[in-house]
């Protein structure tokens, strides 16, 4: 199992955190496979998926090529259950101090959610590795992320909510560590229709945007990341 710094480096390099929401664990598994077929090696399994913890265990066991995280984690008990079956990072929609403290103690990457500058700073001071800005679109999207980064350049941020192919570059330009992506990539309807290739193709399009960004700006970003190691 990769250590926390390796996990964070991989999250940054891949640049995408697809947020898996589905009606069943099997549907979510097929979504993860389709996303991976498109070249994206990261997924976040939300606790809203039925049997989410078992799904995490299955992905860790059957798809060791995918970096598997747990999402929509609301408390330390949920976090520990996910860590016990192999989750390599934990994401929450809001800041919960006990959850952050547990992940710090366990050496697991923790990405708590926050929205205001006060919340972002509290999460960071508590030990967050990266802060998830959610819902980013409700506050103005990339412009809001840029506003947060101006006084808080040392805090790594992952915008979630409102990230699309049309806004991805703007979020990266605003200073995003990576992009949290929901329905625009995690297309349940495509899986239901027996068209996983649509999900794979969308993943490729997102990765192309990230790769182009890293090619032109990645050297400085990698230097900053290495300095934190």
N, C-alpha and C positions, 0 to 999 in steps of 0.2 A: 504493500500500500504506500502511495506517495506521501511524503511529509507535507505539512501545510504550505511551506513556501513553494514547493513544486506544484501543488494544486493551484495556488494563486497565480503563479507564472503561467500555467496552462490556461486558466480562465482568461487572463489578459491576452495571451497570444491567440487563442481561438476567437475571443472577442464577442462571443454569443453565449447567452444563457437561456435556452428555450425552456419556457415554463409549461410543463405538461399538466394539462387539465383534460380529463376524459370521463366517460360514463362508466368505464370498467378498467380493471387492471390490464386485461388483454389488449384493449384498445390503446391504452397508454403505452404498452410494450411495443405495439406495432408502430405507433408514432415515433418512439425512440429509435426504432430500427430504421424508419424512413429518414429521420433527421441525420442519423449516422451515415446512411447510404449517400447522403448529400455532402458528406465531408465534415460535419459538425460533430465533435467528439465530447460534447458536454450536454447534459440534460438536468433539469431540476424537476423532481417528482413532487408534486404538491400533495399535502395531506388531505386534500379534497377528493383525490382519486380513491375509489374503493380499494381496500386492502393495500394501501400505499406502502406500508412498511414491508410487506411481503414482495411487492413489486420492486422496491429498492434492492432487496436481497436477491431477487431473480436477475435483475440487470447486472448487479455486481458479479454474480456467479457466471451468467451466460454471455455477458458482453463486457469483458475486462478492458476492451478498447475504449469504452465510454467512461468519462468522468461523471459519476452520479452524485447529485446533491439532493437534499431534502428541502422542500419549500412549503410555505404557509405553515411553518412550525410556530406554534403559539406559546409553548412553555418548555421548561427544561426536561420534563418527562418525555414529551414527544421527541425532543432532540436526542435524548439518550437512546430511545428505542431505535431511532434511525441510525445513529452512530454504531450501535451494537451490531447491526446487520451490514455495515460497510459504507454508509453514506460518507462522502469525503468533504462535503461542505454543507452548511445549514443556512437557509434563507428564511427570513420572517417578514411579514407585511408591516410590522411595527417593532419598536424597540422594547425588549423585555429583558431586564437586567439579569435575572437568574439564568436565562437561556444563554446570554452572551458569556456570563461567568463560567457556565458549564463547558461551553465550547472552548474557551480559552484554556481551562484546566485540562481538557481532553486533547488539546493540540489540534483542533479541527477548525477549518476556516469558517468564520461566522460573518454573515451579511445581513444585519438587521435592517428593517425598513425605517425610514424617517422622511420627513417632508420639509419642516421649517429649519432654518439655520440652528436654532436652539436644539432641536431634536437630533440633527445631524451631528452636532458637536458632542452632545451627551452620549450618543451611541459610540462615537469614535473614542472618547475619553474612557468609556467603559471597557474598551478592548476590541471593538469591531475591526475586522481586517479591511472590509470594504462596506460602505453604507449604500443600501438600496434606496434610491429616491423614488418613492411611490405615493400616489400616482403622478408621474412626471407630467403627463399631458394636461392634467387639471390645473397646473400652475404655470403653464406657458411653454412646456416642452423644452427644447434645447436652450432657449433664451434663459429659462429659469436655472437650468443646470450651469450655464455660464455665469450667472449671477452668484450662485453658491460657490463656485470654484474661485471666484475673484478674491474673497477674503479667507477662503479655506483651501488653498492650493495643495496642502499636505494631505487632505482627506480624499481617498479614492472613492468614486461614486459610480454606481450602476443604475442608470435610469430604467424604469420599468413602467409600462403604461403609455401608449402612444408611440411606441417605436415601430416604424414601418420601413419598407424599402425606400420610401420617399424622405423619411426623416433621419434614417440611420447615419448618414454622413454628417448631418448637422449636429447630432448628439456626440459623435466622435470628435468633431471639430470643437465642440464646447468643453471637451475634457473628460468624456466618459471612459472609465476603466474597461468596461465591456457593456454590452447591451442586453437587457432583459427583454425577451420577446415572447409575446403571447400568441393570440389567435392568428396574427398575420403569417406566422410560420407554423404554429402547432394547429394544423387544420384538421379538426376531427371529421369534418364532412368529407374530406378527401379519403380518409381511411374508411369511413362508412361506405363510400362509393367504390371501394376497391381500387383506388388510384393513389397509392403511396408515393408514386413517382412525382406527383405534384408537390408533395411536401419536400422531397429530396431536391427538386429543382429550386424551390424557394430557399432552401438552406444554402444551395450553391450561390445563389444571387446575393444573399447576405454575406457569405464568406468572401465573395469577390470584393464587396465594398470594404470589409475589414482589412483584407489583404492589401488593397490599394492604399488604404489609409496608413497601414503599418509600413508599407514600402516607402512612403513619402515622409512619414513622421515617426516611424518606429524606433529609430536609433536613440532619440532623446528619451522616448518612453521606456525603452529597455534599460537605459542607464539609470533612470529613476527607480525602476523596479529592482534592479540589482543592488542599488544603494540601500534599499529597505531590507535586503536579505540578511 
